[in-house]
Amino acid sequence: MSSELQQRIQSKNARIGIVGLGYVGLPLVEAFIDAGFRTFGFDVDSEKIEMLRAGQSYIGHISAARIEKNIAEGWFEPTSDMHRLGEPDALLICVPTPLTDSRDPDLTFVRQTAAQIAEVLRPQQLIVLESTTYPGTTRDEVLPLLCESGLQAGKDFFLAYSPEREDPGNPDYSARGIPKVIGGVDPKSLALAEALYRQAVVKVVPVSSCEVAEACKILENTYRSVNIAMVNELKMLFDRIGIDIWEVIDAAKTKPFGYQAFYPGPGLGGHCIPIDPFYLSWIARKHDFPTRFIELAGEINTGMPRYVVSRIGEALNDRGKPVKGSRIALLGVAYKRDIDDPRESPSFELIDLLRERGAILSYNDPHIPRLPRMRHHDVPPLASEDLTEKYLGRQDCVVIATDHSAYDYGFIVRHAPLVVDTRNATRDVREGRDKIYKA
């Protein structure tokens, strides 16, 4: 291990740079500041940098007051100047890894960041990729780009992979409270990365290689995707039979062993679960290995918004109304309860499908005041409506897409003429149950 860099880490004199200040990067900044490290925050989005410098937060669970305090006291310096990537002693890459239109991995942001680092890479720097990706990315994609600097990995600079495990909106697990899996391209890189993260997180789990660490994150989210697909499929079957899937799950989870509850919904959301399994199936195809189970799960989960829209159509039809021309209010556009993160939210697919069918759409989300631009959706310029008795009453159908705890579901059911519930949010509502359709 580099004794100089190790000493800087152990004495907390090392400067930490976080590249990508989104839902992963900004909480990581806070984790290292809490551990006593001075941090840089890099992002190509100048609007984010301007907001941070003004002491503002664009992520609901990150305190603006803390950002302002950390900047004022010199603990945090946000910048869009990528020529300064050579200043920190450790650089943690937290940039997006989306899919292409053909559902192949899109490593554009990872490659661009690695190339920018290579331009200013200096001896005694540690680089850690945190972006979720397929096994082999760190060694096959990032390492060659960094080596274009003329420096040698394991000797001049150090490279590791540690998958992000953020769970936005979960108060029980902050960035500091989630164990970190770490794999290095060589033993020295692993030792340095392990020493760094031990200072900032509750537990470090070193593994034998970058590839194992990369595969770990893919396994975690593919496991969830497959199990969610199973209950989504059972939901559609049980709807046809006339059985409430939610009651079935509640009964099944009383078993104290051999069962873990997963829940159906209108589709998968967030940056990880809808995307990661496709990374795994892509690398499997490169090795001429079919992943039928994983691909089937993906088909089921991506088809759920269409199923929900069909249920909305059935519910309206029972009231003698078509989807076309009906006023439909969508409650919740964040991908899960009580967060302001819309990434990959199935609500946007519902918006697309309902607009195609001629519905007159509006929405409410207490955490997202205006619909943001989305890469794969034609998003209308709508603002969140006030959830009043009058607003609910003039809708033909209200669709609960995200079960925010701020919603008064009894109030919603009382004043809406028809409610389509995709999250079992109305389970405790007694009055007006004849107006509720499960979807």
N, C-alpha and C positions, 0 to 999 in steps of 0.2 A: 504494500500500500504506500502511496505517497505520504511520507511523514509530515511534510509541510502542510498539505491540504487537510490531512487528518487532524493535525493540531489546531488548525483554524476552525474546523468543524467542532471539535471537542471544547474549545474555548469560546465558541459561539461568536467568533470574529469573522467567520465566513459570511459572505454576502450571498443571498439567495435570489435568483431571478425566476419568476414564473412567467412563462410565455403562453398567452391566452387567458384572458381575465373573464371567463364566463362562469357557468354554474359549478365548474370544477376548480378553475384557477383561482378565483377570488376567495373561496373558503380556504384554499391551501395557503394563500398569502396570510390569512388570519392565523392559521395553525402555526406557521413558522414565526410570526411576530409574537404570538403567545409563548413560544418556546424561547424567545429572546434573540431572534435573528433579525437583522435589518434586511429589508427585501426591496427588490425592483419588481414592478409589474409591467410586462410588455404586451401590447396589443396593437394590431394594425387598424383597429376601429378607433379613429380619432374622437368620435363622439363619446365613447366609453371613457377614454382618457380625460377628456374635458370634464365629464361628470365627476369622475373620481377626484380630479384636482380641485373641483369646486366643493368637495366634501359631500357628494351625493352618491346614493346607491341605486343601482338598477336591478338588484336582486332582493326580493322581499325579506329573506332571513338574514341578510347582511346589514348591519346597522350603519346608517350614514354618520352618526355621531362617532362611531369607532373609526371609520375611514378618515374623517376629518382630524381626529385626534392623532392617529398613527402618522398621517402625513405631516401634521404640524410638529410632531415630536421627532421626525426624521426616521421613523421606522419603516415607512412605505413611500416609495417613489414610483408613481405610474408614468409610463412613457410610451410613445409610439415610435421612438427612434431606435430602429433595429441595429444601427451601428454601435450601440452601447451594449450589445449582447456579450461583448468581451469583458465587461466590468465585473459581473457576478462571479463568484467561485463555483457556484452550482446553478445549473439551468434546468428547470423542470418544465417539460413541454406538455401543455394541456390544450392542444388545438383540436378542432373538430375532425372527425373521420367519418364522413357521411357515405352514402351509397350513390353510385351513378344511376341514371335512368334505367339501366339494364340490371340493377341490383348487384353490381360489382363494387369492390372496395374503391373508394376515392381517397387516395393518399396525397392529394394536391397540397393540402395545408401542412402535412407532416414533412413532405419533401421540401417545400418552400422554406419552412422554418429551419430544417437541417442545413439547407444551402446558405441561408442568412447567417447561421451560427458559424459555418465553415469559413466564411469571409473574415471573421474576427476572432476565431478560436485561438486560444493561447494555451501554453503549458499550464498544468495544474488546474484545469477545469473539469468538473464532473457534469455530464449531461445525462438526464433521465427522461425517457419518454413515458408519459402517463396516458396518452391517448389510447383508447381501446382499438385494437387491431388484430390481425390474424398472426399466428405463430410464424416467425421468420422476419417480420417487418424491421425490427431493431437491427438485426445483424445484416440483412440483405439490402435494406433500403437506406436506413439512417447512417450506419457505419461507413459505407463507401463514400457518401457525401461528405461526412466529417473528415475522412482521410484525405479528401482533395485539398485540405488545408496544408498538407505536407507533414502533419503531426501523426504520431503513432499511438493507436489505442492501447491502453494498458501500461503505457510508458509515459507519454506526454499528456494525454487526456484520458478520461475514463467515461465509460458508457454503460448504462443499465436501463432496465425496464421495470416499472412498477405501476400496475393498472390502477386507475382511479376507481374508487368504490363509493362515490357520493350517493346519498339518498336524500334529495331535496325534500324539505318539509318534515323530515324525521327528527324530532327534538332529542331523541335518545342517542343519536349517533352523529356527532359532528365530524369534521375531517380529522380532528385529533383523536377521536374515540374509535376509529375504525382501523383494524390491523392492516398493515401494508405488506403485500407479497412483493418480493424483489428478486430479480434475476440479473446477473451481469454478463457482459460479453467475455469477461475474464475474471479470475479470482480477485484481482486488485480492485476492479470496478465494483464488484459485488460488495467487497468489504467497505469501501468508501460510501457507497449508497446506503448500506446497512447502518453505518455510523451516523450518517446524516439523518435518516428517518427516525432512528432511535431517539433523537433529541426532540422530535416533534409529534410523534404518534404513540398510541398506547402500547402497540406491539408490532414487532417486525418479524416477518416470516420469510427467511431467505430460502431460495430454491436453486437448483443446480444450473439453470440457464435462463436466458431471456425468453427462449421459446416456451419453457414451462410456465413462466409468469404470464406470458401472452395467452397461452392456452387456458390458464386458470380463469381469467376474466371471461373468456368466451364460454367456458363450461358453465360458470355461474349463471350467466344470462340465458344460455340455451336451455338449461334446466328449467328456468322459470317459463320461458317461451313455450316449451313442450307441454308443461303441466297446465298452463293457462289455456293452451289450445285444446287440451283434453276436456277441461270444464266448459269451454265455449261450445265444443261440439255436443257435449252432454246437455248443455242448456237448450240448444236447438232441438235435440231429440226429446227432452223432457217437456218442452213447450208443446210439442206435437202430441205427446201422450196426455198432457194435462197435469204434469207434476211440477212443483215449484223447485227449481234447482237450488235455490238459496236455503230452503228448508232441508233439502237433502244434505247439503254441505254442513249445515249446523248440526245435523244428527251424526254425520260421519266423523266430525272432528271431536266428538266426545270420546272416541277411541284413544286411549293414552299412548299408543305405540303404533308404528307402521303406517301412519297417515299424517300428511301435512295439508292443511287447507289452502287451496288456490281458488280464486274467484273469477267469474266471467265478467265481461264488460263489452263496451261498444267497439273495442279494438285496442291494440297496444299503443302506448305512448312513451315519451321520453327518448333520450338519445341512445339508450343501450339495448333494451329488450327487442324493439322492432328491427334493429340493425345487426346486432352481433351474430345471430345465427346465420345470416347470409354471408358474413365473413368466413364462417366455418365451412359452409357448403361450397363457397368459392374455392377455398384452399383444397377442399376434398376433391373437387373436379380436376384441379391441377394434378392431383395424385391419382386420377382415374378411379376414384372411390365414390360411389353413390351414397348420399345421405338422405335416403327416402323419408325417414322418420322426421328429420329436422325440416325438410322442405315441405312436407305435408302440414306440419305445425304452422309454418309460415303462411301457407295457403289458407288455412282455417282462420288464423288471426287477422290476416289482411282482408278477409272476406266479411268480417263481423260488421263493419259499417253498413254494407249492403243489406245484411240481415236486419239490422236495426231500422233502416229506411223502409224495408218491406213491412216490418211490424208497425211503423208509423202509418204507412199506407192502409194496413188492415184496421188500425184503430180509428182512423178518419173515416174509412169506408163504413164501419159500423155506425158512424154518426151521419151517414149519408153525404159525406164530403170527399172530394178528390184531394190529392196532394197539391195539384196545380191550383194556384190562387188562394190556398189556405195560409193563414198567418201562423207561423211556427216559431216559437221562441226556444232557443237553445240555452240551457242553464249549465254554464261551465265550459270553458275552452282550454283551460290548463289540462295537462295530461293526467294529473291525479289531484286528489283532494288537498286543499289548503296551501297550494304553491302558486307561483306566478310564472311557471315554466311551461310554455306552449309547444316545446319541441316534439315533433312527430305525434302531436295529439290527434286522436281519432275524430275529434270535433271538427277538424278542418276537412276531413274526408266526408263527414256528414253534411257540412256546409256545401261542398261541391255537389254531392249527390242530390240534395234537396233543391238546390238552385237549378240543376239540370231538369228536375221534374216540375219546375215552375212555382215552387213555394215562395212565399214572401217571408223572408227571414229577419230575425233580430236575435239579440243575445244578451245575457247578463253573466258577468263574472266579477266578483268583488276584488279579485287579484289582478285582472287584466283589463284596464279601462278602455283600451282600443284594440281592435284586431291587428296583430302585427303582420308584416309581410312574411310569407312563407315560400320557400324555394319551389315546392312542387304543387302549390295550390293557388288558384285565382281568388284571392281573398277580397271580399267587398269592403269598402271603407266604412265600417260600422263602429260605433261606440257602445259601451255597455249601458243598457237601459236600467233605470231605477225599477226595482222589483216591487212595484206597488200593486194594490188591489185592482186599480184601473188598468194597468198594463197587462196583468195576468188575465183579466176578464175579457179583454179584446182579442186574445189569441184564440185560434182554433185548436192548437195543440201546444203543450209545453213539454219539452224533452229534457230530462235530467241526464246530462252527459257526464258531468263530473260532480261527485257528491260532497261539495264543500260543506264544512261544518257550520259555516255562517248562515246557511239557508234554513229557514223555518219551513219544514216540509208540510206541516199541518196547514200553515197559512197558504202555501202554494196550492195544495190540493183543494182547499176550501174555495179559492177564488179562480182557479183555472178550470175551464170547461172539460179539459181532457189532459191527462198526464201520462207520458210514456217514460217509464223509469228503467234505465239501463244499469243501475248500480244497486238496486234494492234499497234505495235511500228512504223509501216511504214505508218500510216494513213496520214501523211503530205507529203509523197514521191509522186511525180507526174511522174517522168521519170521511165519507166520500170515496170509499174504496171502489165503488162501481165506476169511478172515473179513471182508475189507475190501470194501465196496461204495462206488463213487464216485457222488456225487450233485451 
